[in-house]
């Protein structure tokens, strides 16, 4: 029986989380990148390795990739990386990908498995991390490193991944596992990874890769588990046959869309909702502004958004019977007769046709128009033809303004 040891929390030293790529990949812990085949999971992992080996940057880390203590990445010199791959050829696949990504291959190492296959519990992992001073190790795919253990049972997974997590914690090295998804298309995200759910549970961060509706070569990655910080934004990346791998920035998606391969209907934009509300409300004529404000509030439209939409639509404020109303602008056709009067058969000045909203241009007779003085001191009438009867339009007192 092991000797009993009791630790008091007051004796435990609190430590900040260090990050390889905040908030996606923590140092000293296991992370998991998972997804279906042919989605570029390995290439994405190689892009992270290349950035680490060259001191480059990843999305959200403009200052360069580096080890940080939670306040953003601190620019750092390049660091060593270990890449283990149980599926692809190092000479035909892994190194060419690293070279295409611009990696400094003098800083990328692999453990020789010719004499003995590597497992998660293999002491050579920690030995290589310490000898190379590596800050990142990638183990791809997860099913290649269990040895004789059954990756589908918790009783086999926990005793192997717990020591691997301890190696990561002791050395401060970030561990990335690459996993496939199972064929169960209806399970929750935590149960979609190939093997026992304890693989998902052991990871402090999980990134799930899937297709997008942006094109055949565009993928998205969702940060669907994050134990050490708030989850990061979903990202997109391209796998162009010519230009290769390229990060494309943030992408609006979620884990359900990634796993189902279908886009969810998005909630209506509030500004668009406000525009539609105003157009529908004023379709049949002027409406008291107080009533509009009340109806908009009932529909969850803020007053600020409502007035933005009002301005965008050119809605007019008019006073009817002492009460302020809102009214949609009226499209009118104006025939402007310039200085020489109407054009006749012998020539003269042309006639211009314009469309404009009518804003209080009517006079006491109910006609709309204005006059311009010609060079001789006379007046030529600017005729305006209105598609709507103007006789009932109210006059607006220019000295009064609706308070908004």
C-alpha positions, 0 to 999 in steps of 0.5 A: 500500500502506498504511503498516505500523503496529504497536501493542504491547498495553502501550500500549493503555489498558484501559477498562470497558464502559459500558452503556445497559441492563446487560447487554443493550445496551452503549454504543459497540457494535452490538446486535441485536433479532431475531424473527418479524413481529408480535411487537412488536420495534419496540414493544420498541425504542420502549420502550427509546427512551422510557425513555432519552428520559425518564430512566426505568427498564428491568427490572433498573435500578430507579434509572433508566436511565443510562450505567454503567461495569459496576456497575449503572446510574447514575441519569442525566438523560434523553438524546437518541435517534435513531429510523430506521424504514424500514417504518412511518409516523413520524406514524401509527405511530412518534410515537403509540407513543412518546407512548403510552410516555410519551416526551419527543418533544423528545429523539427525532430522525430523519434526513430521508431524503426526498432520499436514503435512509440506509445503514449507511455513511452519514456522516449517522449519525455527524454526527447523533449528534454534533450531537444528542449522542444516546446511542442510535440505532435502525435498523429494520429491518436490511434497509432500510439496506444500499443496493446491498450484498447483506446475504446475503453476508459480503463485502458485510456486513462492509465496511458493519457494521465502519464502523458499529461504529467510529462507535458506538465513537468516539461512545459511542452505542449502536446497535440494529438490528432484524432479522427471522428467516428461514424456516429453522425448524431452524437454530442460533440464530446462523443464524436471522437474516435475511441473512448470519451476519456480521450476528449476528457483528457484534453484541456483544449479541443479543436474540431475541423470541418467543411464550410460553404465557402468552397471545396478547399476552405475548412473551418476549425471550432474551439469546442472545448477549452478548460483553461480560458474562454474558447477562441473564435472559430477560424477558417483556413484554405488548402489551395493546391497551388498556394498551399495552406493559408489562414483566412481569419475568423469564420462564423460557425459552431460545432453543430454546423461543423459536425452536421455539415449544414449551416444553421439559419441565422437570427435576423439582423436587428437593423434589417429587422428595424427597416422592415418594421418601419416599411411595413408599419408606414405602408398605408400612411402616417403613424404617430411616432409614439405608437411606433416607438411602443410597437418597436419596443414590443418587437425587441427593437431598440430606440437607437436602432429604430432611429438609425433605420428611420434615417436610412429610409428617409422617413419624414416627421410631420405634425398632424393635429398637434401629434408627431407622425412618421411618414415614408417619403413620396417619390415625385417627378419634377419637370424643371424649366430653366431660364428660357422657359419651355422648349418649343419647336424653334429651340430654346432651353431643355427640360430636365426630369428628376426624381426626389422625395417631396419634403414640404414643398406644397403651398396653400393651394395644395400645389407643389413647386418653386420658381426661379428668376431668369436673367431678365428678372422674370420668373419661370415656373418649375413644374412638379407632377406628383403621383400622390394627391398632395391636397391632404398633406400637412404643412410643417412649421419650420419652427417646430422639430420633433424631439428624437 
